Amino acid sequence: MNLSPLQKVRYEYKPKLPGMLRNGISEICVKDGAATESVADQDKIKALFPNTYGKNEITFVKGTNTSAAKKQVVGVILSGGQAPGGHNVICGLYDALKATDKNNVLLGFKGGPDGLLKDDYVEFDDAFIDAYRNTGGFDIIGSGRTKLETKEQFDIVAANAKKNGLTAIVIIGGDDSNTNAATLAEYMAANNTGVQVIGCPKTIDGDLKNEDIEASFGFDTATKTYSELIGNIERDANSAKKYWHFIKVMGRSASHVALECALETQPNICLIGEEVAAKKMSLAAITNYIADSVEKRGNNGENFGVAIIPEGIVEFVPEFSKLIAEINELLAGNKTEQFNALPDWNAKYDFIKNGLSSESFAVFDILPQFVQQQLFLERDPHGNVQVSLIESEKLFSEMVKSELKKRKEAGTYKGKFGAQHHFFGYEGRCAFPSNFDADYCYSLGYNAFMLIQYGYTGYLSKVSNISKPADEWVAGGMPITKMMNMERRNGEDKPVIRKALVELDGAPFKYFEAHREEWAVKTSFTYPGAIQYFGPSEVCDITTKTLALEKGVN
Ligand code: FBP
């Protein structure tokens, strides 16, 4: 393998463990915490998870290790979208497993949940693991998005687990994957398989968190990577003084990534989906909000700026969600073929006009034609519009352009408007993990093995107090059912982990709200620069602004 200089030296990095896990395996014991309840719908969740519901939170503390000696054969999967640090979760898991007993075995199932279903795995050894320490990506075993939810699937996983002598399975994933982990844990317990299931909180989106899980891994590195790029663009904008940059950032649903990037770079505009939904903002209202900033800055001679748009924004605009729902209906069944057979866009436009309600058609009609057509081009496997493919950064810049034209004609806007568009998503998901993510992920993996060794199942590996230096981190476990509630999915009530959206009364949003009016008019950009791996702590160990504000630390 060709190694870059950074890759070579990152292999040598020794991730930091929480203080209480540093004394060696023989010095780790369990302190029981309080019993837990699900975040909502307690009776229903309890009834669905009779073997794993209501268990105690636990913390690991220094003391004699009282876990029973037992050969462990652990299977691990990476599930869902890539997030920086995934390799280190596996490295931490491997190191704790081998430090406990060198005869223990770690199997990596390939391609996400499919690996468990197809019994497709590799057995890790030192040389294999050493080639992935402190590196980005999920290429060690790959990932996948197959949902593990049916009894048939669980039967197959149980049979493969039995065949390989698995004592535990670790699922490294986001809210959907950890919902699967909870359901699989319950199945394994109900069927006395002896297989424990432990989850690890992953997702760059930052929406898998609660008072115990302070951050999902990957959020730190991904937002620092996007913020570096946004800062560079801000500096370019401030140098050339001729473009407005519309930058969409990943985050399928929640706007945590956009908010963190805004706190790090102080752009002129950042939309927050959760606020758009709470205020029931229309597309026109959002357009006017951005156009006001462009107008004021243009009239001050500053014909440039930066606007951050969260990937999931359009689904938070009530009128747009309604339009999408009507389009899904309009093209249901064989009507897609009928639509596609129409000779040209004019005929299609008439079909749409006749099929939509007058309110939804009014929304459709103000969209730029490329978005109108995009809505009818791309469908997901269920025949629905693929909202994530809508180029919302272009949508808003086009709408702002038309609005500014009107303002120019009315004589209120005197500036010039030229736009550039960017989408930052995949650029950040496989970056070399920051020191924080390298340490946090290694600790999550190491800790996951301690949970296995002490016999827990249906738990999420939990490392908290993470806004402080690693020696003050607290390691333990939280029953996954604590995060669950009932939600409607495909016409059925299902137990799922509740997604943590941006809280509009939370400190990160409040800080942004208090400053955004000034940022909208006055150039206030900040340039975070690249992630630093070596050097003084004040540049190498910067906590995300989100976590710092939530925890009240600077
Ligand atoms: P997870 O929730 O699985 O961590 O994935 C999040 C994410 O990175 C989103 O930000 C993005 O919308 C999506 O994955 C992209 O998915 P894909 O890799 O399938 O294109």
Boltz pocket constraint, residues with backbone or C-beta under 6 A from the ligand:
constraints:
  - pocket:
      binder: B
      contacts: [[A, 79], [A, 80], [A, 81], [A, 82], [A, 83], [A, 174], [A, 175], [A, 202], [A, 203], [A, 204], [A, 205], [A, 250], [A, 251], [A, 252], [A, 253], [A, 311], [A, 388], [A, 429]]
      max_distance: 6.0
